[in-house]
Amino acid sequence: MPSNVLGKLALGMSVVTITALLAGCATPPPADDPESVAEFQQLNDPLEPTNRAIFSFNEGVDTYVLRPVAKGYRAVVPPFGRDRVADFLDNLKAPIYLANDLLQGNVNQAGMTAGRFAINTTFGVLGVMDVADPMGIPGHKGDFGQTFGVWGVGEGPYLVLPLLGPSNPRDAIGTGIEYFADPVDWYLSDHGMKWLSWTRTGVSAVSQREAYLDILDDVKRTSLDYYSALRSLYRQRRTAEINAAKNPGQYQPPPASTGQSASLPSEKAQQK
């Protein structure tokens, strides 16, 4: 088993474990205040004190590192070039999307994913150009957290993970599985190109953060509590994505308003 895959899986699982062990719990409201109790349960954020502390750390990383790099990337690389990077990165994720299409029982979507990968890898020059979409084969995303949701696994309490941002136990475990299952990482590790795997991760983070520059700035500017706003957006988006997987072709998730914090975006986020 590739050593870098094991390392990434261990890192992902360690983050979840450490977060759970060190998390301080918010004090539930008294039972004789049913409205407050209902609100507390709806927010589903019993670890809020620790979550906010991690969120503040992520915000610092974003403010001083990731956002400036993303702005520089936007300033230097024109839209056409940024689209090519995003298309290439998205094509590399096709095997993960395909696996989740099949696990979700969406055979038709699996066929579309396989077709897109074949067309874009060949005629699209290794996925640099998305030529499948103009041909009537639109893309879609899929991840293991979403698959667990389709299977009926509950999300669990809201979590903010260091660098990875908004999550929950179900999605965090899904992220760990994705690290383990990614065939591109396996190939790069087996061929002594581990550095390319980390380069891919870094470029993906910058590409995603650039895509959300305006959206996150707008959310931050207009919300009274940025933490609460992103928590709500993340949970709404994930619910929509799971509903879309349960009803392919019938239910469409809302526009990508982002569920990510202004920290390192997770791989679940839209790349475009």
Secondary structure, 3 states (H helix, E strand, C coil): CCHHHHHHHHHHHHHHHHHHHHCCCCCCCCCCCHHHHHHHHHHCCCCHHHHHHHHHHHHHHHHHHHHHHHHHHHHHCCHHHHHHHHHHHHHHCHHHHHHHHHHCCCHHHHHHHHHHHHHHHHCCCCCCCCCCHHHCCCCCCCCHHHHHHHCCCCCCCCEEECCCEEECHHHHHHHHHHHHHCHHHHHHHHCCCHHHHHHHHHHHHHHHHHHCHHHHHHHHHHCCCHHHHHHHHHHHHHHHHHHHHHCCCCCCCCCCCCCCCCCCCCCCCCCC
